[in-house]
Amino acid sequence: MDSVVIVSGGMDSVTLLQFLVKREKRDPAVMTFQYGQKHSREIDCAKAQVALLGIKAHMVVDLRATQAIFGTSALVSEDISIPNIQDVVGDNQPATYVPNRNMLFLAYAVAYAESLKVNRVFYGAQAHDLYGYWDTTPEFLARLNDVYSLNRKDAVRIEAPFVQYSKADVLRTGVSLEVDYAQTWSCYAGQDKACGKCPTCAERLKAFEEVGLVDPISYAVS
């Protein structure tokens, strides 16, 4: 193993995983997090993608005991409804934001990388088209790497190859890598069919339309 990559099972992280394995010829260990999100559909997709690529090191980290610390997020709290895309357009910190999630996940991944004696961690941050999160930005990445550069022995660097990419850019990359997007899940609702209305569904559908392809998963509303 030469790196650690965080894979949720969504479009961005699955494309990143395949990019690292197929194009960069890396041999990553994979981490997936169960943190009390309202469904596990994406975790099943992460497991499927790892199996498809023949990756043997896949750690599913169970953080459900800490679910309450993410309690202000619509992705976790049963008291907060998942918003539709119309509710979050232009919002740089919508109700779907999970407090400090990426910072925490990356801290676990960096610790795992140190234990494995590898010096790279990858995560699938991308430039959101319709809304945004502070912990997916180039500024966040640069400042976090400043902190981890203080390590006196086994410094680990975090990389996000798609941090400047739109969702359509990520999709184009995935198409060139022959990613099976039927084995990915983006919808925040996690029902039998993707809702087609939540922010991540809207962004995904917009990307497929922009690239001129049909999304292979089923939607309740398109």
C-alpha positions as CSV (number, residue, x, y, z in Angstrom):
1,M,0.0,0.0,0.0
2,D,1.2,3.5,-0.8
3,S,-1.6,5.8,0.3
4,V,-5.0,6.1,2.0
5,V,-8.1,7.3,0.2
6,I,-11.5,8.2,1.7
7,V,-14.3,6.6,-0.3
8,S,-18.0,7.3,0.6
9,G,-19.5,5.5,-2.3
10,G,-20.6,8.7,-4.1
11,M,-19.6,9.9,-7.6
12,D,-16.7,12.0,-6.6
13,S,-14.9,9.5,-4.2
14,V,-15.5,6.5,-6.5
15,T,-14.1,8.4,-9.5
16,L,-11.1,9.4,-7.3
17,L,-10.5,5.8,-6.3
18,Q,-10.6,4.6,-9.9
19,F,-8.4,7.5,-11.0
20,L,-5.8,6.6,-8.4
21,V,-5.8,2.9,-9.2
22,K,-6.1,3.0,-13.0
23,R,-4.3,6.2,-14.0
24,E,-1.9,6.9,-11.1
25,K,-1.2,3.2,-10.6
26,R,-1.5,3.5,-6.9
27,D,-2.2,0.8,-4.4
28,P,-4.4,2.5,-1.8
29,A,-5.9,1.5,1.5
30,V,-9.5,2.6,1.6
31,M,-11.5,4.2,4.5
32,T,-15.3,4.6,4.6
33,F,-17.1,6.2,7.5
34,Q,-20.4,5.3,9.0
35,Y,-21.2,8.4,11.1
36,G,-25.0,8.2,11.7
37,Q,-26.1,9.3,8.2
38,K,-29.7,8.4,7.4
39,H,-28.9,5.5,5.1
40,S,-26.1,3.1,4.2
41,R,-26.7,2.9,0.4
42,E,-23.4,4.7,-0.3
43,I,-21.4,2.4,2.0
44,D,-22.7,-0.6,0.1
45,C,-21.5,1.1,-3.1
46,A,-18.1,1.8,-1.6
47,K,-17.8,-1.9,-0.7
48,A,-18.8,-2.9,-4.3
49,Q,-16.3,-0.6,-5.9
50,V,-13.5,-1.8,-3.6
51,A,-14.3,-5.4,-4.5
52,L,-14.5,-4.5,-8.2
53,L,-10.9,-3.2,-8.1
54,G,-9.6,-6.0,-6.0
55,I,-8.5,-3.8,-3.2
56,K,-8.0,-5.8,0.0
57,A,-7.5,-3.1,2.6
58,H,-10.9,-1.5,3.2
59,M,-11.7,-0.1,6.7
60,V,-15.3,0.9,7.4
61,V,-15.0,3.1,10.5
62,D,-18.1,3.1,12.7
63,L,-18.6,6.5,14.3
64,R,-22.3,6.1,15.1
65,A,-21.6,6.5,18.8
66,T,-20.6,10.1,18.1
67,Q,-23.7,10.8,15.9
68,A,-24.9,13.5,18.3
69,I,-21.9,15.8,17.5
70,F,-23.3,16.0,13.9
71,G,-26.8,16.8,15.2
72,T,-27.3,20.1,13.3
73,S,-27.0,18.4,9.9
74,A,-30.0,17.3,7.8
75,L,-28.0,14.2,6.8
76,V,-28.0,13.0,10.4
77,S,-30.8,14.5,12.5
78,E,-34.2,12.9,12.2
79,D,-35.7,16.3,13.2
80,I,-34.3,18.1,10.2
81,S,-35.7,17.4,6.7
82,I,-33.4,17.0,3.8
83,P,-33.8,20.2,1.7
84,N,-34.6,20.4,-1.9
85,I,-32.1,22.0,-4.3
86,Q,-34.2,25.2,-4.5
87,D,-33.7,25.7,-0.7
88,V,-29.9,25.8,-0.9
89,V,-28.9,27.4,-4.2
90,G,-26.2,30.0,-3.4
91,D,-25.9,28.9,0.3
92,N,-22.3,28.4,1.2
93,Q,-23.3,26.4,4.4
94,P,-26.6,24.7,3.8
95,A,-28.5,22.4,6.1
96,T,-26.8,19.4,4.5
97,Y,-23.4,20.5,5.9
98,V,-22.1,18.1,8.5
99,P,-20.2,20.0,11.2
100,N,-16.4,19.5,10.8
101,R,-16.9,16.1,9.2
102,N,-14.1,16.4,6.7
103,M,-11.7,17.6,9.3
104,L,-12.5,14.6,11.5
105,F,-12.4,12.0,8.6
106,L,-9.1,13.4,7.4
107,A,-7.6,13.2,10.9
108,Y,-8.5,9.5,11.0
109,A,-7.1,9.0,7.6
110,V,-3.9,10.8,8.4
111,A,-3.5,8.7,11.5
112,Y,-4.0,5.5,9.5
113,A,-1.5,6.7,6.9
114,E,1.1,7.2,9.6
115,S,0.5,3.7,11.0
116,L,0.8,2.2,7.5
117,K,4.0,4.3,6.9
118,V,2.6,6.0,3.8
119,N,2.7,9.7,3.2
120,R,-0.4,10.5,1.1
121,V,-4.1,10.8,1.9
122,F,-6.6,11.5,-0.8
123,Y,-10.2,12.7,-0.6
124,G,-12.8,13.6,-3.2
125,A,-13.4,17.3,-2.7
126,Q,-14.8,19.1,-5.7
127,A,-16.0,22.6,-6.6
128,H,-19.7,22.5,-6.0
129,D,-21.7,24.2,-8.8
130,L,-24.9,25.1,-6.9
131,Y,-24.0,25.4,-3.2
132,G,-20.8,24.9,-1.2
133,Y,-19.0,23.7,1.9
134,W,-15.9,25.3,3.5
135,D,-14.2,22.0,4.0
136,T,-14.0,21.1,0.3
137,T,-12.1,24.3,-0.7
138,P,-8.5,24.7,-1.9
139,E,-8.0,27.1,1.1
140,F,-9.1,24.4,3.6
141,L,-6.8,21.9,1.9
142,A,-3.8,24.2,2.0
143,R,-4.2,25.2,5.6
144,L,-4.7,21.6,6.8
145,N,-1.5,20.6,5.0
146,D,0.3,23.4,6.8
147,V,-0.8,21.9,10.1
148,Y,0.3,18.3,9.1
149,S,3.6,19.6,7.9
150,L,4.5,20.1,11.5
151,N,4.8,16.4,12.0
152,R,8.4,15.8,13.1
153,K,8.9,12.3,11.7
154,D,6.3,10.9,9.3
155,A,4.6,13.9,7.7
156,V,1.5,13.1,5.6
157,R,0.2,15.2,2.8
158,I,-3.5,15.4,1.9
159,E,-4.3,15.7,-1.8
160,A,-7.6,16.4,-3.5
161,P,-7.0,16.0,-7.3
162,F,-10.6,17.2,-8.1
163,V,-10.7,20.2,-5.8
164,Q,-11.0,22.6,-8.7
165,Y,-13.3,20.3,-10.8
166,S,-17.0,20.8,-11.4
167,K,-19.2,17.7,-11.0
168,A,-19.2,17.5,-14.8
169,D,-15.4,17.5,-14.9
170,V,-15.4,14.7,-12.4
171,L,-17.9,12.8,-14.5
172,R,-15.8,13.3,-17.7
173,T,-12.8,11.9,-15.9
174,G,-14.9,8.9,-14.7
175,V,-16.2,8.2,-18.1
176,S,-12.7,8.1,-19.5
177,L,-11.9,5.5,-16.8
178,E,-15.0,3.5,-17.5
179,V,-16.4,4.0,-14.0
180,D,-19.7,2.1,-13.5
181,Y,-21.9,4.9,-12.0
182,A,-24.7,2.4,-11.5
183,Q,-22.5,1.3,-8.5
184,T,-22.5,4.7,-6.9
185,W,-25.0,6.5,-4.7
186,S,-25.3,10.3,-4.2
187,C,-28.9,10.9,-2.9
188,Y,-29.2,12.1,0.7
189,A,-32.5,10.4,1.1
190,G,-31.4,6.8,0.5
191,Q,-34.7,5.3,-0.6
192,D,-35.1,2.6,-3.3
193,K,-34.8,5.3,-5.9
194,A,-32.8,8.5,-5.7
195,C,-35.1,11.4,-4.9
196,G,-34.0,13.7,-7.7
197,K,-34.7,16.8,-5.6
198,C,-32.0,17.0,-2.9
199,P,-28.9,19.1,-3.6
200,T,-26.6,16.2,-4.5
201,C,-29.2,14.6,-6.8
202,A,-29.6,17.9,-8.6
203,E,-25.9,18.4,-9.0
204,R,-25.4,14.9,-10.2
205,L,-28.3,15.1,-12.8
206,K,-26.9,18.5,-14.0
207,A,-23.5,16.9,-14.6
208,F,-24.9,14.0,-16.6
209,E,-27.0,16.5,-18.6
210,E,-24.0,18.7,-19.3
211,V,-21.8,15.7,-20.4
212,G,-24.7,14.4,-22.6
213,L,-25.2,11.1,-20.8
214,V,-28.1,9.4,-19.0
215,D,-27.5,8.6,-15.3
216,P,-27.8,4.8,-14.9
217,I,-29.5,5.0,-11.5
218,S,-33.2,5.3,-11.1
219,Y,-34.9,8.5,-9.9
220,A,-38.3,9.0,-8.3
221,V,-38.3,12.5,-9.8
222,S,-36.0,13.7,-12.6
